[in-house]
């Protein structure tokens, strides 16, 4: 069995636009860590991850139809 999730990876505004992945298929019981590994997103670029609007950790188990936003760290200022 598998679950399908929708993922949005927010880039810094100066780099292109947001990347959106539609309906990523994962094995049942997959965690956020497994998702970011599958997407090839380095943990260096992870600041916050929200699932259905709530902040979650890398070991959170995903469910079918979850909506995930991966937020990069903010740098700089001014």
Phi and psi in degrees as GROMACS dihedral restraints (atoms count N, CA, C in turn):
[ dihedral_restraints ]
;  ai    aj    ak    al  type     phi  dphi    fc
    3     4     5     6     1  -135.2    20    10
    4     5     6     7     1   162.5    20    10
    6     7     8     9     1  -116.3    20    10
    7     8     9    10     1   152.0    20    10
    9    10    11    12     1  -120.8    20    10
   10    11    12    13     1   129.2    20    10
   12    13    14    15     1  -126.2    20    10
   13    14    15    16     1   155.6    20    10
   15    16    17    18     1  -104.9    20    10
   16    17    18    19     1   131.2    20    10
   18    19    20    21     1  -123.6    20    10
   19    20    21    22     1   138.3    20    10
   21    22    23    24     1  -125.1    20    10
   22    23    24    25     1   128.3    20    10
   24    25    26    27     1  -110.7    20    10
   25    26    27    28     1   112.6    20    10
   27    28    29    30     1   -85.8    20    10
   28    29    30    31     1   117.0    20    10
   30    31    32    33     1   -86.6    20    10
   31    32    33    34     1   165.6    20    10
   33    34    35    36     1   -60.8    20    10
   34    35    36    37     1   146.2    20    10
   36    37    38    39     1   -57.7    20    10
   37    38    39    40     1   -32.0    20    10
   39    40    41    42     1   -73.6    20    10
   40    41    42    43     1   -11.0    20    10
   42    43    44    45     1  -108.9    20    10
   43    44    45    46     1   104.3    20    10
   45    46    47    48     1    46.8    20    10
   46    47    48    49     1  -140.2    20    10
   48    49    50    51     1  -126.8    20    10
   49    50    51    52     1   178.5    20    10
   51    52    53    54     1   -61.0    20    10
   52    53    54    55     1   142.5    20    10
   54    55    56    57     1   -96.1    20    10
   55    56    57    58     1   134.5    20    10
   57    58    59    60     1  -122.8    20    10
   58    59    60    61     1   133.3    20    10
   60    61    62    63     1  -111.4    20    10
   61    62    63    64     1   128.7    20    10
   63    64    65    66     1  -102.3    20    10
   64    65    66    67     1   121.8    20    10
   66    67    68    69     1    54.9    20    10
   67    68    69    70     1    70.1    20    10
   69    70    71    72     1   -76.7    20    10
   70    71    72    73     1   131.2    20    10
   72    73    74    75     1   -92.7    20    10
   73    74    75    76     1   131.7    20    10
   75    76    77    78     1  -134.3    20    10
   76    77    78    79     1   157.5    20    10
   78    79    80    81     1   -69.1    20    10
   79    80    81    82     1   147.7    20    10
   81    82    83    84     1   -56.8    20    10
   82    83    84    85     1   135.9    20    10
   84    85    86    87     1    89.3    20    10
   85    86    87    88     1     4.1    20    10
   87    88    89    90     1   -67.3    20    10
   88    89    90    91     1   146.7    20    10
   90    91    92    93     1  -102.3    20    10
   91    92    93    94     1   170.5    20    10
   93    94    95    96     1   -60.6    20    10
   94    95    96    97     1   -38.5    20    10
   96    97    98    99     1   -57.6    20    10
   97    98    99   100     1   -43.3    20    10
   99   100   101   102     1   -66.5    20    10
  100   101   102   103     1   -36.3    20    10
  102   103   104   105     1   -62.9    20    10
  103   104   105   106     1   -50.2    20    10
  105   106   107   108     1   -66.3    20    10
  106   107   108   109     1   -32.0    20    10
  108   109   110   111     1   -63.4    20    10
  109   110   111   112     1   -44.6    20    10
  111   112   113   114     1   -63.0    20    10
  112   113   114   115     1   -37.1    20    10
  114   115   116   117     1   -77.2    20    10
  115   116   117   118     1   -16.4    20    10
  117   118   119   120     1    78.1    20    10
  118   119   120   121     1    25.2    20    10
  120   121   122   123     1   -90.2    20    10
  121   122   123   124     1   122.3    20    10
  123   124   125   126     1   -68.8    20    10
  124   125   126   127     1   139.4    20    10
  126   127   128   129     1   -60.9    20    10
  127   128   129   130     1   -20.6    20    10
  129   130   131   132     1   -58.0    20    10
  130   131   132   133     1   -33.5    20    10
  132   133   134   135     1   -91.8    20    10
  133   134   135   136     1     7.2    20    10
  135   136   137   138     1   -98.3    20    10
  136   137   138   139     1   120.9    20    10
  138   139   140   141     1  -107.4    20    10
  139   140   141   142     1   -51.4    20    10
  141   142   143   144     1  -140.6    20    10
  142   143   144   145     1   146.0    20    10
  144   145   146   147     1  -131.1    20    10
  145   146   147   148     1   127.1    20    10
  147   148   149   150     1  -114.6    20    10
  148   149   150   151     1   142.1    20    10
  150   151   152   153     1  -121.8    20    10
  151   152   153   154     1   117.7    20    10
  153   154   155   156     1    52.9    20    10
  154   155   156   157     1    38.2    20    10
  156   157   158   159     1    86.2    20    10
  157   158   159   160     1    -0.3    20    10
  159   160   161   162     1  -116.7    20    10
  160   161   162   163     1   135.3    20    10
  162   163   164   165     1   -66.0    20    10
  163   164   165   166     1   134.7    20    10
  165   166   167   168     1  -135.6    20    10
  166   167   168   169     1   159.5    20    10
  168   169   170   171     1   -92.7    20    10
  169   170   171   172     1   172.3    20    10
  171   172   173   174     1   -64.0    20    10
  172   173   174   175     1   -22.4    20    10
  174   175   176   177     1   -93.2    20    10
  175   176   177   178     1     7.1    20    10
  177   178   179   180     1   -67.8    20    10
  178   179   180   181     1   132.0    20    10
  180   181   182   183     1   -84.8    20    10
  181   182   183   184     1   128.3    20    10
  183   184   185   186     1   -85.1    20    10
  184   185   186   187     1   152.2    20    10
  186   187   188   189     1  -120.3    20    10
  187   188   189   190     1   162.3    20    10
  189   190   191   192     1   -57.2    20    10
  190   191   192   193     1   136.9    20    10
  192   193   194   195     1    74.6    20    10
  193   194   195   196     1    10.5    20    10
  195   196   197   198     1   -62.8    20    10
  196   197   198   199     1   149.4    20    10
  198   199   200   201     1  -114.8    20    10
  199   200   201   202     1   118.2    20    10
  201   202   203   204     1  -113.9    20    10
  202   203   204   205     1   135.0    20    10
  204   205   206   207     1  -120.9    20    10
  205   206   207   208     1   127.0    20    10
  207   208   209   210     1  -104.6    20    10
  208   209   210   211     1   118.2    20    10
  210   211   212   213     1  -103.3    20    10
  211   212   213   214     1   127.6    20    10
  213   214   215   216     1   -78.1    20    10
  214   215   216   217     1   161.5    20    10
  216   217   218   219     1   -67.7    20    10
  217   218   219   220     1   149.0    20    10
  219   220   221   222     1   -93.8    20    10
  220   221   222   223     1   138.4    20    10
  222   223   224   225     1  -130.8    20    10
  223   224   225   226     1   164.6    20    10
  225   226   227   228     1    75.3    20    10
  226   227   228   229     1  -160.8    20    10
  228   229   230   231     1   177.6    20    10
  229   230   231   232     1   179.9    20    10
